[in-house]
Amino acid sequence: METAVIRFQAANGMTQSGRLTKATMKRMQKNNAVACDDRPVPSHSGKGRRIVMSQGQNWIWLVNADGSVKAQGGIVDNDWLPQDVYYTGAQCGKPARSRYRTDRSGGLQINYFVRFHDCIVGFHEIPVSKRTGRPIHPDYYAGTDLSKSHGCIRMPHPLIKHLYDFAAVRTKVVVT
């Protein structure tokens, strides 16, 4: 229940307390309340084919050239990435995408990595500990403030698979 409330609060620009406050209940009853699982693409994110990432909502959209949404869902993001326009692709001599990789320590398996900023920052599946075989946090953290990344943008498997395929060609990334 707490995660659902947090996702609703994030979608509606509210403080993500996870508590069903009077303000949250009042917002839930409004006709224009934003659903927590099907959100509109931010209007200031431009036009055309792109990946749009909202740090305030912990949400991402894969937008087709015609403006339709191919996929969307929750992410675990970082607080330091500047709001700007980036592009997926090879950087610093490193490949644009990699299906399997590990973190610098070698302790985490990182699947479906798509590079888009400063050689080391990209989108990827929630990492799995090589020691325990378990993800470092549950999927339901995506779309909430329950966890933060210190670098890359993490997402559950179905969503990152869509993004990995979507970014097979150089793709604009708009961070809002």
C-alpha positions as CSV (number, residue, x, y, z in Angstrom):
1,M,0.0,0.0,0.0
2,E,2.8,2.4,0.9
3,T,4.5,2.0,-2.5
4,A,1.2,2.6,-4.4
5,V,0.6,5.8,-2.4
6,I,4.2,7.0,-3.1
7,R,3.8,6.3,-6.8
8,F,0.5,8.3,-6.8
9,Q,2.1,11.2,-4.9
10,A,5.1,11.2,-7.4
11,A,2.8,11.2,-10.4
12,N,0.9,14.2,-9.0
13,G,3.9,16.3,-7.9
14,M,3.3,15.7,-4.2
15,T,5.7,15.0,-1.4
16,Q,6.4,11.2,-1.4
17,S,5.6,10.3,2.2
18,G,3.8,7.1,1.5
19,R,1.1,8.2,4.0
20,L,-2.5,8.5,3.0
21,T,-2.8,12.1,4.2
22,K,-5.9,14.3,3.8
23,A,-4.2,16.1,0.9
24,T,-3.4,12.8,-0.8
25,M,-7.0,11.5,-0.4
26,K,-8.3,14.9,-1.7
27,R,-6.1,14.7,-4.8
28,M,-7.1,11.1,-5.4
29,Q,-10.8,12.2,-5.7
30,K,-10.1,14.9,-8.3
31,N,-11.0,14.1,-11.9
32,N,-7.7,15.4,-13.1
33,A,-5.6,13.3,-10.8
34,V,-2.7,11.6,-12.7
35,A,-2.8,7.8,-12.6
36,C,0.3,6.2,-11.1
37,D,0.9,3.7,-13.9
38,D,-0.1,5.6,-17.1
39,R,1.2,9.1,-17.0
40,P,1.3,11.8,-19.7
41,V,4.6,12.7,-21.3
42,P,5.9,16.0,-19.9
43,S,4.7,18.7,-22.4
44,H,8.1,20.5,-22.2
45,S,10.1,17.4,-23.4
46,G,10.0,18.3,-27.0
47,K,8.8,16.5,-30.1
48,G,9.8,13.4,-32.1
49,R,11.3,10.1,-31.2
50,R,13.0,10.3,-27.8
51,I,13.4,8.9,-24.3
52,V,12.0,11.2,-21.6
53,M,13.0,10.9,-18.0
54,S,11.4,12.8,-15.2
55,Q,13.5,12.9,-12.1
56,G,10.6,14.4,-10.1
57,Q,8.3,11.5,-10.9
58,N,11.0,8.8,-11.1
59,W,9.4,7.8,-14.4
60,I,10.5,7.2,-18.0
61,W,8.7,7.3,-21.4
62,L,9.8,5.8,-24.7
63,V,8.2,8.2,-27.3
64,N,7.8,7.2,-30.9
65,A,8.3,9.7,-33.8
66,D,4.6,10.3,-34.0
67,G,4.3,11.2,-30.3
68,S,2.7,7.9,-29.2
69,V,4.2,6.2,-26.2
70,K,5.8,2.8,-26.9
71,A,6.5,2.0,-23.2
72,Q,6.6,3.8,-19.8
73,G,7.3,3.0,-16.2
74,G,9.1,3.6,-13.0
75,I,12.8,4.1,-12.6
76,V,15.4,4.4,-9.8
77,D,17.3,7.6,-10.7
78,N,20.0,9.8,-9.2
79,D,19.8,13.3,-7.9
80,W,22.9,14.7,-9.6
81,L,22.2,14.3,-13.3
82,P,21.6,17.8,-14.8
83,Q,18.3,18.3,-16.6
84,D,19.4,18.5,-20.2
85,V,19.3,16.7,-23.5
86,Y,21.6,13.8,-24.1
87,Y,22.0,11.1,-26.7
88,T,22.5,7.3,-26.4
89,G,25.6,6.0,-28.1
90,A,29.2,5.1,-27.8
91,Q,31.3,7.5,-25.7
92,C,35.0,7.6,-24.7
93,G,35.6,4.6,-26.9
94,K,33.1,2.5,-24.9
95,P,30.2,0.7,-26.7
96,A,26.8,2.3,-26.8
97,R,25.0,-0.9,-25.5
98,S,26.0,-4.1,-23.8
99,R,23.8,-7.0,-23.0
100,Y,25.8,-8.3,-20.0
101,R,28.4,-6.4,-17.9
102,T,29.5,-6.0,-14.4
103,D,30.1,-3.0,-12.2
104,R,33.6,-1.7,-11.5
105,S,34.0,-4.0,-8.5
106,G,32.9,-7.0,-10.4
107,G,30.3,-7.9,-7.7
108,L,27.2,-6.9,-9.6
109,Q,25.7,-8.2,-12.8
110,I,24.3,-5.4,-14.9
111,N,22.1,-6.4,-17.8
112,Y,20.9,-4.3,-20.8
113,F,23.2,-1.4,-20.3
114,V,22.5,1.6,-22.6
115,R,25.1,4.5,-22.4
116,F,23.9,8.1,-22.6
117,H,26.1,10.4,-20.5
118,D,29.7,10.8,-19.6
119,C,31.1,7.4,-20.6
120,I,29.8,5.6,-17.5
121,V,26.2,6.7,-17.0
122,G,23.4,4.8,-18.7
123,F,20.2,2.9,-18.3
124,H,20.2,-0.7,-17.1
125,E,18.3,-3.4,-15.4
126,I,18.3,-3.4,-11.5
127,P,21.7,-5.0,-10.7
128,V,22.0,-8.5,-9.3
129,S,24.5,-9.4,-6.7
130,K,26.9,-12.1,-8.0
131,R,27.3,-13.4,-4.5
132,T,23.7,-13.9,-3.6
133,G,22.0,-14.0,-7.0
134,R,19.4,-11.5,-5.9
135,P,18.6,-7.9,-7.1
136,I,20.0,-5.1,-5.0
137,H,16.5,-3.9,-4.4
138,P,13.0,-5.0,-5.4
139,D,11.3,-3.9,-8.7
140,Y,8.6,-2.0,-6.8
141,Y,11.2,0.6,-5.7
142,A,11.1,1.9,-9.3
143,G,8.9,4.9,-9.6
144,T,9.4,5.9,-5.9
145,D,11.9,7.7,-3.8
146,L,12.5,4.5,-1.8
147,S,16.0,4.1,-3.3
148,K,18.4,6.3,-5.2
149,S,21.2,5.4,-7.7
150,H,24.6,6.8,-7.3
151,G,25.1,6.8,-11.0
152,C,23.0,5.0,-13.6
153,I,19.3,4.8,-14.1
154,R,17.9,1.4,-12.9
155,M,14.6,-0.2,-14.1
156,P,12.8,-3.5,-14.0
157,H,13.4,-6.1,-16.7
158,P,10.3,-5.6,-19.0
159,L,10.9,-1.8,-19.2
160,I,14.7,-2.0,-19.7
161,K,14.3,-4.6,-22.4
162,H,12.0,-2.2,-24.3
163,L,14.5,0.7,-23.9
164,Y,17.4,-1.5,-24.9
165,D,15.6,-2.4,-28.2
166,F,14.3,1.2,-28.7
167,A,17.9,2.6,-28.3
168,A,19.4,0.3,-30.9
169,V,20.0,3.5,-32.9
170,R,21.2,6.8,-31.6
171,T,18.3,8.2,-29.5
172,K,17.7,11.6,-27.9
173,V,17.3,11.5,-24.1
174,V,15.5,14.4,-22.4
175,V,16.0,14.6,-18.6
176,T,13.4,16.8,-16.9
